[in-house]
Every structure is written in C-alpha cells, then in structure tokens.
Amino acid sequence: MPIMQTRRRVLAMMTLAGAAGILSPRGTRAAERPLETTSVRLAKIPGICIAPQYVAEELLREEGFTDVGYVAASTGVGQSEAISNGSVDFSLNFAAPLIIPMDGGAPITVVAGVHVGCFELFGNEDIRSIADLKGRSVGVQGLGSSPHVFLAAMAAHVGLDPIKDIRWIISADPSVKPIELFAAGKIDAFLGFPPEPQELRAKHIGHVIVNSSIDHPWSQYFCCMLAGNREFVREHPVATKRVLRAILKATDLCVTDPARVARRIVAGGFTSSYDYALQTLNEVPYDKWREYDAEDTIRFYALRLHEIGMVKSTPQKIIAENTDWRFFNELKRELKA
C-alpha cells in the first residue's frame, strides 16, 4: 500500500507539473545560482482562495526544494505572526492584515501580489450598502482578524467611523463561527472568505452587498499577496525567487485547469467540498497578477488604515521597509502569458 500511494503521489506531481508547463528543459534555472536552502515552510489555513499555495508543492519540488511543509495557522494576523516568528517562511495573506504588523515592526517582506478579490460582504434584508452598517452588528473572529481589518477599511472609505458606528460582535464561544451567527439571524452582516460566500449563496442566506472581485475600488487591488520572513528573503534570494515562481505558476494553473486544482486541494485535505472549491476557482480572478500593481495595493490599504488610526506609518515608509518587488518584476518578464 505505501508503494502504491507513493506511485500515485509521483504521478499526481508529474501531472500537475506538466499541466503547469514546467516539465521542460531547465533553461532559465540552469543559469541561476544554486538554492541557498532546499527547505521551505508554507502556511495552511481554512480559507481556500489561497489555492495556488496548496498546489505549489509539486512545482516547488521541480524548483529544487526537497523539504516542503505546511504549518497550520489562523487566517490574517495568525499568518502574519507565523511569518514573523519564522514558523513559516512564506504565505499568501490578505493585504490589510499584513500592513498592521509590518507597521508595528514585524520582520515581514511582501514580494508579490497574487490574486484579486475573494472576500464578500453579506447583509440581511435591511442592509443594502456599506453605509447601512451604521449602528448594525457585524460578526468577526476577533478584533484585528482579516474580516475586521478589511471591513474597517471599507467602512472608513464611505465615511463611517468603524469604532463608533459599527457594533463588532465576537462570539463568546470560540467554536461558534461568525458565519453561523449570521445564518441564525443573530448578527446583521458578515464578511466572508472562500468557501464561506459560496456556502451562503448556495443556501440562499442573506445577500451580497460587496463582492471584491467585481466591485470598485476593491476589485482594483490585489487581495492576497505573497509575504515572506524578512531574514529568509534577505539570506535566500535564489530560493525566494523560485518559491514565487512556483506560486505564480500554480496561480496560472488555477485558471487553466480549475477542476484539477479543486481535486488536488480536496485530496490534500485543504478543504472538504469539491463543489465549493471548484466554484471558488472559477470565481476568483487568478488571471490578473500580470496586470495589477502590487505597490498600489499596499499604498491603498495603508492609506485607509492610516486614516482610521490602525497604522501609524505612512504608506511610503511601509513600502520602503517591508516590500521587495525585484523577484515579481523579473518573473513578470519570464512568465509571459
């Protein structure tokens, strides 16, 4: 049985690698310096919009990494903490929750934007816009969580004071999720990440107020960005570029063969529902990473968070101290569509 599992794993790796177009002469990589390390750790979270990270293992091995691991982390701030303390080397993470710890001095370097909008804001029948959240209850996992940070920025953008105008509800029981409170009618609004929006829409619960994949200005900026531990990026530039190359190739694979990716992330235990996974892959704009400006994303969210006092640093300072776009710019030229 172990031999059969190994054979299946090798076949799966070769199939994914072939689909991503990497089983070809090593051309570019042959001219690169050797990897400084063959080990890399990525985060594993409940959200599935970061699917490229989950199907990148085979591509990372093709890049020369022999030790590829996934470390469990909570979304948003939890991922940032894992990057900061070095328990993971890289993770796709939402832009806004990356900015807050970076403002506080966390040793995080953002190296690329990977995909555009995936979060959706749901409301009950009385709520038709973000402005209607004034005086309403919104459920979040905790203050500083990804939904809290994103929705605070959205509220500020339309003139609300996210501290005074919104009643943030955190469940007294950690096992009760905000999506469950919303489904039960105990809160007025909820901001969710895949597969939560897909589940709510399938069950006809609430209605979508904002879809960041299509609604401006949110659809004009990256949602998830690849961030790495600062020391790893500085000490291992070759490895950093190869990690990013694998992630970007995996992102393209989400566009060209979403069914294969959906099966892979279900088989890998990253999510349980194939249908929700496939729907997510078909809805999230994974094909925009060559077109969007990663620095603009950091600037946009840093400004929003600065306006409401969630960060003290200017966008220019955060960009200067916590970003490195050289690998992204090189790969945009190498990985032309």
C-alpha positions as CSV (number, residue, x, y, z in Angstrom):
1,M,0.0,0.0,0.0
2,P,2.7,2.6,0.8
3,I,4.3,1.8,-2.6
4,M,1.0,2.4,-4.4
5,Q,0.5,5.7,-2.5
6,T,4.0,6.8,-3.5
7,R,3.4,5.9,-7.1
8,R,0.1,7.8,-7.1
9,R,1.8,10.8,-5.5
10,V,4.6,10.8,-8.1
11,L,2.0,10.6,-10.9
12,A,0.0,13.4,-9.4
13,M,3.1,15.5,-9.1
14,M,4.1,14.9,-12.7
15,T,0.5,15.6,-14.0
16,L,0.3,18.9,-12.1
17,A,3.8,19.8,-13.2
18,G,3.0,19.0,-16.8
19,A,-0.2,21.0,-16.7
20,A,1.7,24.0,-15.4
21,G,4.2,23.7,-18.2
22,I,7.3,23.0,-16.1
23,L,8.4,19.7,-17.4
24,S,10.7,21.3,-19.9
25,P,14.4,21.9,-20.3
26,R,15.7,23.8,-17.3
27,G,16.9,26.7,-19.4
28,T,16.4,29.6,-17.0
29,R,17.1,27.7,-13.9
30,A,20.3,26.3,-15.3
31,A,21.7,29.8,-15.4
32,E,20.6,30.6,-11.8
33,R,22.8,30.1,-8.8
34,P,22.1,27.1,-6.6
35,L,19.4,27.2,-3.9
36,E,20.7,28.5,-0.6
37,T,18.3,26.2,1.1
38,T,16.2,23.3,-0.1
39,S,13.6,23.6,2.7
40,V,10.5,25.8,2.7
41,R,7.5,26.1,5.0
42,L,4.1,27.5,3.9
43,A,1.0,28.2,6.0
44,K,-2.1,26.1,6.0
45,I,-5.3,28.0,6.8
46,P,-9.1,27.2,6.5
47,G,-9.5,29.6,3.5
48,I,-9.2,28.2,0.0
49,C,-8.7,31.3,-2.0
50,I,-5.0,30.7,-1.5
51,A,-5.3,27.6,-3.6
52,P,-2.1,28.4,-5.5
53,Q,-0.1,27.9,-2.3
54,Y,-1.7,24.5,-1.8
55,V,-1.0,23.1,-5.2
56,A,2.5,24.6,-5.4
57,E,4.2,21.6,-3.6
58,E,4.9,19.7,-6.8
59,L,6.1,22.9,-8.5
60,L,8.4,23.7,-5.6
61,R,10.0,20.3,-5.8
62,E,10.6,20.9,-9.5
63,E,12.3,24.1,-8.5
64,G,14.7,22.0,-6.3
65,F,13.1,22.1,-2.9
66,T,13.3,18.7,-1.3
67,D,11.6,19.6,2.0
68,V,8.3,21.3,1.6
69,G,6.0,21.6,4.6
70,Y,2.6,23.1,5.5
71,V,2.2,24.6,9.0
72,A,-1.3,25.2,10.4
73,A,-2.0,28.9,11.1
74,S,-5.1,31.0,11.7
75,T,-6.1,33.5,8.9
76,G,-4.9,37.0,8.7
77,V,-3.0,38.1,11.7
78,G,-2.2,34.5,12.6
79,Q,-0.4,34.1,9.3
80,S,1.5,37.3,9.8
81,E,2.6,36.1,13.2
82,A,3.8,32.8,11.8
83,I,5.8,34.6,9.1
84,S,7.3,37.0,11.7
85,N,8.4,34.3,14.1
86,G,9.8,32.1,11.3
87,S,7.5,29.1,11.8
88,V,6.6,29.6,8.2
89,D,8.8,31.1,5.5
90,F,6.1,32.3,3.1
91,S,2.4,32.6,2.9
92,L,-0.3,34.2,0.8
93,N,-2.1,36.6,3.0
94,F,-4.6,39.4,2.7
95,A,-3.0,42.8,2.1
96,A,-4.6,44.8,5.0
97,P,-3.8,42.3,7.8
98,L,-0.2,42.2,6.6
99,I,0.2,46.0,6.9
100,I,-0.8,46.3,10.6
101,P,2.0,44.0,11.9
102,M,4.5,45.5,9.5
103,D,3.6,48.9,10.9
104,G,4.5,47.5,14.3
105,G,7.9,46.4,13.2
106,A,7.2,42.7,12.2
107,P,10.0,41.3,10.1
108,I,7.8,40.7,7.0
109,T,8.6,41.4,3.4
110,V,5.9,41.4,0.8
111,V,7.3,40.1,-2.6
112,A,4.3,39.9,-4.9
113,G,0.6,40.3,-5.5
114,V,-1.0,37.0,-6.5
115,H,-4.7,37.3,-6.9
116,V,-7.5,39.9,-6.9
117,G,-10.7,40.0,-4.7
118,C,-12.1,37.0,-2.9
119,F,-14.0,38.4,0.1
120,E,-17.7,39.2,0.0
121,L,-19.8,41.2,2.4
122,F,-23.2,39.8,3.2
123,G,-26.1,41.6,4.9
124,N,-29.6,40.9,6.0
125,E,-32.6,42.4,4.1
126,D,-32.3,45.8,5.8
127,I,-28.8,46.4,4.6
128,R,-28.1,47.4,1.0
129,S,-24.8,49.2,1.2
130,I,-21.7,49.6,3.4
131,A,-23.2,52.9,4.7
132,D,-26.2,50.9,6.1
133,L,-23.8,49.2,8.6
134,K,-24.0,52.3,10.8
135,G,-25.4,51.1,14.2
136,R,-25.6,47.5,13.0
137,S,-23.9,44.3,14.3
138,V,-21.1,42.6,12.4
139,G,-19.6,39.3,13.4
140,V,-15.8,38.8,13.3
141,Q,-13.5,36.1,14.7
142,G,-11.7,38.8,16.7
143,L,-10.5,42.4,16.5
144,G,-7.6,42.5,14.2
145,S,-8.8,39.5,12.2
146,S,-8.9,39.7,8.4
147,P,-12.6,40.4,8.2
148,H,-12.4,43.1,10.9
149,V,-9.5,44.9,9.3
150,F,-10.9,44.7,5.8
151,L,-14.4,45.8,6.8
152,A,-13.0,48.7,9.0
153,A,-11.1,49.9,5.9
154,M,-14.3,49.6,3.8
155,A,-16.4,51.5,6.4
156,A,-13.9,54.3,6.6
157,H,-13.8,54.6,2.8
158,V,-17.6,55.5,2.8
159,G,-17.3,57.9,5.8
160,L,-18.2,55.7,8.7
161,D,-16.2,55.5,11.9
162,P,-15.5,51.8,12.3
163,I,-15.0,52.2,16.0
164,K,-18.1,54.2,16.9
165,D,-20.5,53.3,14.1
166,I,-20.3,49.5,14.0
167,R,-21.1,47.0,16.7
168,W,-18.5,44.3,16.4
169,I,-19.7,41.0,17.7
170,I,-17.3,38.4,18.8
171,S,-18.8,35.0,19.8
172,A,-18.4,34.2,23.5
173,D,-18.0,30.6,22.4
174,P,-14.9,30.2,20.1
175,S,-16.5,27.1,18.5
176,V,-19.4,29.3,17.2
177,K,-18.2,31.0,13.9
178,P,-19.5,34.4,12.7
179,I,-21.0,32.7,9.7
180,E,-23.2,30.6,12.0
181,L,-24.3,33.7,13.9
182,F,-25.2,35.3,10.6
183,A,-27.1,32.3,9.3
184,A,-29.0,32.2,12.6
185,G,-30.0,35.8,12.3
186,K,-28.1,36.9,15.4
187,I,-25.9,39.5,13.6
188,D,-26.7,41.9,10.7
189,A,-23.7,41.4,8.5
190,F,-20.8,39.2,7.8
191,L,-17.7,39.4,5.7
192,G,-16.5,36.0,4.4
193,F,-13.7,34.4,2.5
194,P,-14.0,31.2,0.4
195,P,-15.6,28.8,0.9
196,E,-17.9,30.8,3.2
197,P,-19.5,33.0,0.4
198,Q,-20.1,30.0,-1.7
199,E,-21.9,28.2,1.1
200,L,-24.1,31.2,2.0
201,R,-25.1,31.7,-1.6
202,A,-25.8,28.0,-2.1
203,K,-28.1,28.1,1.0
204,H,-29.7,31.4,0.0
205,I,-28.7,33.1,3.3
206,G,-28.6,36.9,3.2
207,H,-27.5,38.8,0.1
208,V,-24.2,40.1,-1.2
209,I,-23.5,43.8,-0.5
210,V,-19.9,43.9,-1.8
211,N,-18.1,41.4,-4.0
212,S,-14.4,42.4,-4.0
213,S,-13.9,40.5,-7.3
214,I,-16.1,42.9,-9.3
215,D,-17.0,46.0,-7.1
216,H,-14.8,49.1,-7.2
217,P,-12.5,50.1,-5.6
218,W,-11.8,46.7,-4.0
219,S,-11.6,44.9,-7.3
220,Q,-8.8,47.2,-8.5
221,Y,-6.3,45.9,-6.0
222,F,-4.8,42.6,-5.0
223,C,-6.5,40.7,-2.2
224,C,-3.9,38.1,-1.4
225,M,-0.1,38.9,-1.6
226,L,2.9,36.6,-1.1
227,A,4.8,37.6,2.0
228,G,8.0,36.1,3.4
229,N,10.0,36.2,6.6
230,R,12.4,39.1,6.1
231,E,15.5,37.1,7.1
232,F,14.6,34.3,4.6
233,V,14.1,36.8,1.8
234,R,17.4,38.6,2.5
235,E,19.5,35.5,3.1
236,H,18.0,33.3,0.3
237,P,17.2,35.4,-2.8
238,V,17.5,32.5,-5.2
239,A,15.1,30.4,-3.1
240,T,12.8,33.3,-2.7
241,K,12.5,33.8,-6.5
242,R,11.9,30.1,-7.0
243,V,9.2,30.0,-4.3
244,L,7.5,32.9,-6.0
245,R,7.9,31.3,-9.5
246,A,6.2,28.1,-8.2
247,I,3.4,30.1,-6.6
248,L,2.8,32.1,-9.8
249,K,2.8,29.0,-12.0
250,A,0.3,27.4,-9.6
251,T,-1.8,30.6,-9.9
252,D,-1.9,30.2,-13.7
253,L,-2.9,26.5,-13.2
254,C,-5.9,27.7,-11.2
255,V,-7.0,29.4,-14.4
256,T,-6.2,26.8,-17.0
257,D,-7.3,23.7,-15.1
258,P,-9.5,24.6,-12.1
259,A,-11.1,21.2,-11.9
260,R,-7.7,19.5,-11.4
261,V,-6.7,22.1,-8.8
262,A,-10.0,21.6,-6.9
263,R,-9.5,17.8,-6.8
264,R,-5.9,18.4,-5.6
265,I,-6.8,20.6,-2.7
266,V,-9.6,18.3,-1.6
267,A,-7.3,15.3,-1.8
268,G,-4.6,17.2,0.1
269,G,-7.1,17.9,3.0
270,F,-7.1,21.7,2.5
271,T,-10.9,21.7,2.1
272,S,-13.7,19.1,2.1
273,S,-16.1,20.3,-0.6
274,Y,-15.1,19.8,-4.2
275,D,-18.1,21.9,-5.4
276,Y,-17.2,24.9,-3.3
277,A,-13.6,24.6,-4.2
278,L,-14.3,24.5,-8.0
279,Q,-16.7,27.4,-7.7
280,T,-14.1,29.4,-5.9
281,L,-11.5,28.7,-8.5
282,N,-13.9,29.8,-11.3
283,E,-14.9,33.0,-9.5
284,V,-11.7,34.4,-8.1
285,P,-9.7,36.4,-10.8
286,Y,-6.5,34.4,-10.7
287,D,-5.6,35.6,-14.2
288,K,-4.9,39.3,-13.2
289,W,-1.5,39.0,-11.4
290,R,0.4,40.3,-14.5
291,E,-1.8,43.3,-14.8
292,Y,-2.1,44.7,-11.3
293,D,0.3,46.9,-9.4
294,A,1.3,45.3,-6.1
295,E,2.7,48.5,-4.7
296,D,-0.5,50.3,-5.4
297,T,-2.3,47.7,-3.2
298,I,-0.1,48.3,-0.2
299,R,-0.4,52.1,-0.7
300,F,-4.2,51.9,-0.9
301,Y,-4.8,49.8,2.2
302,A,-2.1,51.6,4.2
303,L,-3.8,54.9,3.5
304,R,-7.2,53.5,4.5
305,L,-5.8,52.0,7.7
306,H,-3.8,55.2,8.5
307,E,-6.9,57.3,8.2
308,I,-8.7,55.3,10.9
309,G,-5.6,55.1,13.2
310,M,-5.0,51.4,12.7
311,V,-1.4,52.1,11.5
312,K,0.9,55.0,12.3
313,S,3.4,54.7,9.5
314,T,3.0,56.4,6.1
315,P,2.4,54.2,3.1
316,Q,5.8,55.3,1.8
317,K,7.6,54.1,4.9
318,I,5.8,50.7,4.9
319,I,6.6,50.2,1.2
320,A,10.2,51.2,1.7
321,E,10.8,48.9,4.7
322,N,8.6,46.0,4.0
323,T,8.4,45.3,0.3
324,D,10.8,43.9,-2.4
325,W,9.4,43.7,-5.9
326,R,12.5,42.7,-7.8
327,F,11.6,39.0,-8.0
328,F,8.0,39.8,-9.0
329,N,9.2,42.2,-11.7
330,E,11.7,39.6,-13.1
331,L,9.0,36.9,-13.2
332,K,6.5,39.0,-14.9
333,R,9.0,39.2,-17.8
334,E,9.9,35.5,-17.6
335,L,6.4,34.1,-17.3
336,K,4.7,35.9,-20.1
337,A,1.2,34.7,-20.9
